[in-house]
Amino acid sequence: MSGGRVGREVRYAVRPAALDTTARWMASLAADWDRRLAHIKRVAEAAEAAERDAHPAPPD
């Protein structure tokens, strides 16, 4: 994005290449977080299953 004054106004213009680069970086970052959160979920579910197996609930 670039900007320049025209009288009292500041007019901005988008630079598509810079936005494309930023969008790719954000998509990559989102994918990294998805992988990290999926790993945390697997670890938590495995710990929960291990706890359940170690201490089964009494029958009703």
Contacts in CASP RR format, 6 or more apart in sequence:
PFRMAT RR
TARGET T0000
AUTHOR 0000-0000-0000
METHOD contacts of the structure
MODEL  1
MSGGRVGREVRYAVRPAALDTTARWMASLAADWDRRLAHIKRVAEAAEAA
ERDAHPAPPD
1 12 0 8 1.000
1 13 0 8 1.000
1 14 0 8 1.000
1 15 0 8 1.000
1 18 0 8 1.000
1 19 0 8 1.000
2 12 0 8 1.000
2 13 0 8 1.000
2 15 0 8 1.000
3 10 0 8 1.000
3 11 0 8 1.000
3 12 0 8 1.000
3 13 0 8 1.000
4 10 0 8 1.000
4 11 0 8 1.000
4 12 0 8 1.000
5 11 0 8 1.000
END
